[in-house]
Amino acid sequence: MDFDLTEEQKLLQDSVARLLGDKYSFEQRKAYMKTPEGWSREVWSQYAELGLLGLPFSEEEGGFGGSAVETMLVAEQMGRAITLEPWLTTVIVGGSFLRHGAPAALRGELVPKVAAGEILLAFAHTERQSRYDLFDVASTAKRDGSGWVLNGRKGMVWHGDSANKLIVTARTAGGQRDRKGIGVFLVDADAPGVTRRGFRTVDGQRAAEVEFSGVKVGADAVLGNPEDGLPLVDRVVDEAIAALAAEAV
């Protein structure tokens, strides 16, 4: 088995390292952190130009067509520079939800926009009582005709204050800690009933507390099975953990 990087992978690694070496000195990072969003839109645009925002998506959908290896190579460089941009939340976490849970029409609409840096995604899942148990979901989604109405509160939504769309877990059936009965929904961040309170974390990143009060979404907002979304969440979290591990190398 050959563990050597291909020439294309080496080029990707070197390109990201050069970009971050030029844009992420200690002083530059401090300056980005002090902006209202807490990160650099200019650097984000350069990620898009390098193909980093379309990394996990197929070329047919407008992406880079990268594998887990390319993801790890980029994540390692992001971690080395301690970048502030919402690459992990939008591309890895949000992108994984789109790839594994969104219907083809929705992927066709959103993937090119993600790859171009036009929209940001954030995963609104953790709740005050959940204590890292992915199945502990108290927020609710009740059927409303063909759509749903969401109510609940999420804490520590990474980059939730700047996201255009939120990927939200809510209970569609069963009790708070049941593994079944969890749905995953794509919600416009500025939809009526969505309230966000952004804040800076101890390491300089951005996060938000997000409240949903009677937020209405259509049937097309569901990612995966609305009665059994936990396997999708587990899969996405596994991919995110792998990328985080690469950032720590």
N, C-alpha and C positions, 0 to 999 in steps of 0.2 A: 504494500500500500504506500502510495506517494503522499507525504505530508508537506511537500514543498509548495510554496505559493506559486500560482501561475503569474505570467508577466502582467496580465491585466489586474490581478489582485495586488501585486506589488505596486503598480501604477496608482491604483485607488488608494492604497495605504499611504504612499508618498504624497499624493495630491492633498489628502486630508491633513496630513502632518504639516505640510507647507502652509496651507491655508490657516490652520490654527496657530502655527508658529508666528505668522504675520499678524493675526487678529486677536490673539489671546495672551498678551503679556499680563502681568499682575495688575498694572495700572489700567490697562484697557478693560479687564474684567471688572474692576471696581467701578469704572465709569459706566459700563453696561448695567451693573447692578443698581445704580442710582437712578436710572431712567424710570419713568412711570410703569413700563411693562416689566422692567427688571432684566432685560436681555436685548440683543441687537437685531433689529430688522434687517440691517445691511448684511450682517453675517448670515442671517436666515436666507436671504436672497442668494448669497453665494453658495450655501448648501444646495439650493435648488439648481443652480447652474452646474454644479458638480454631479448632480444626479442623486445626492444623498437623501432627498426627501421622497424619491420614488424607489429607493433601494429594494424593498421586499416585494414590490409589485411586478407582475409580468410585463414584458415589453408590449404585448398585445393590448394591455390596459393603460399604456402610457408610462410604465415604470422602468426601472433600471434592470430588472430581472436578476437581482442578486440572490445568493443563497445565504444560509446561516453563516458561512465563512466570511462573506463580505460584511454581513451585519456585525460580526465580532471584530473584524479589523477596524471598522469605522468606530464602533463603540469604544474600543481600546484607546483610540486617539481622542475621542470626546472626553473620556475619563481622565486622560493625562492632562488635558487642558482645563479640566473642571468647567466645562461649558455650561452656559445658563439657558440656552435656547431649548424650546420644547420638542427636541428631536425624539427623545424616548417616548414621550406621551403621545405625540402625533403620529410618528412614523412606525414605531415598534408596537406600542400598545394599540393605538387607534387603527393603525394599518392592519394589525393582526385581526382585530374585530371585523374589519371590512373584508379581508381575504377569506376568513373562515365563517362569517356569519351573515354577510350582506348578500342579497340577491344580485344577479348580474347587472340589472339595470341600475341599481344604486351604486355598485362599484364603478360602472361606466361613467356615472355622473361625478362621483367624488374623487376617485383615484387621480385623474389628471389634475384636479385642483389641489390635492394634497402634494403631488409631485412638483407642482409649479410654485408651491409656497403660498397659495391663495387662501387656504383655510387651515385652521388649527383644531385639533381634536384633544379632548381630555376625558379621562375615565372617572366617572363619579360613582364610586362604589363603597368606600369605607364609611362606616357609621360609628358614632361615639361608643356604642356598646359592643361592636363586633369583635374587637380584640384580635384582629388578623384572621378570624374565621371567615373564610370566603362565603360560606353558606348562611351567615348570620345577617339577614336583611330584613329590616323593619319597614322600610319605605314600601309603599303600595302602588299597584297599578290596577285600576278597576276598569272593566270593559264599559265602553260608552258607544253603543251602536257598533260600528265596525272598527272604532278606534279605542283609545285608552285614556284614562285620566290618572296622572301621577301626583302623589303626595309623599313628602318625606324630606329628610335633611341628610346631606352628605358632608363629611369633614375631610380635610386634607386632600382636596382634589388638585393634584399637581397641574399647574398652569391653567387651572379652571377660570382664572380671572381674565385671561386673554383668549381663551378658546372660542371658536365660532360655533362648534357643535360639541355637545356633551353626550358621552355614552354612559347611560344610566341603568343601574340594576334596580329592580323593584319587584316586590312579591306579588305574584298574580294568583297564588293559591297557597293554602297550608299555613303552618305556624312560622314564627320568626326564624327558627333554626332548622327548619326542614330543608333537606337538600333538593327536593322537588319544589316546583312552584315559583321559580325565580325567572323573570324575564329580563331581557336586555333591550334597551330602547335608545334610539338616536334622537336627540332633542336639540332644537335650535337654542343656543345659549341666551338669545334675547327674546325667547318666547314669553308670552304673558304668563305670569305666575312663577317665573324663575328669578330668584334673587341671589346675587353673588357678593361675597365679601372677601376681597383678596388680601393677602398678607405675605410678608417675606419670611422664609424659614431660616433656621439658624445657620445653614450653610450658604445662604444667599440666593437660594432658588425661590420660585414663586408658587403659591398654592392658594386655594380658596375654600371657604365654606359655602355650600350651595344649598338653597332651600327650594323645594318644589311645592307649590300650593295650587292645586287644581289645574295642573299643566296638561293640556290636551294634545295628543299626538295621534296620527293616523295609523292604519294597519301597516302601511309601508315603512313605519319607523321601527318595526320589530327586527332585531338581529337574531337569527336562529329561531329556536323553538321557544315561544313565550311561556310555556309550562315547564321547560327543562333547560334553562340557560346556563346552569352551573358548569356543565362540561366545557362549554365555550369559554366561560370565565377562567376555568382551570387551565385550559390550553393557552390562552393569551397570557396569563400570569406566568406560566412556565417559560414562555418565550421572552417575556420581559425580564425575568430573573436571570436568564442566560445572558442577555445583553448587559444587565447591571454587573454581572460577574466579570464580563469582558472589560467594562469600564474600570473595574477595580484592579486590573492587571498592571 
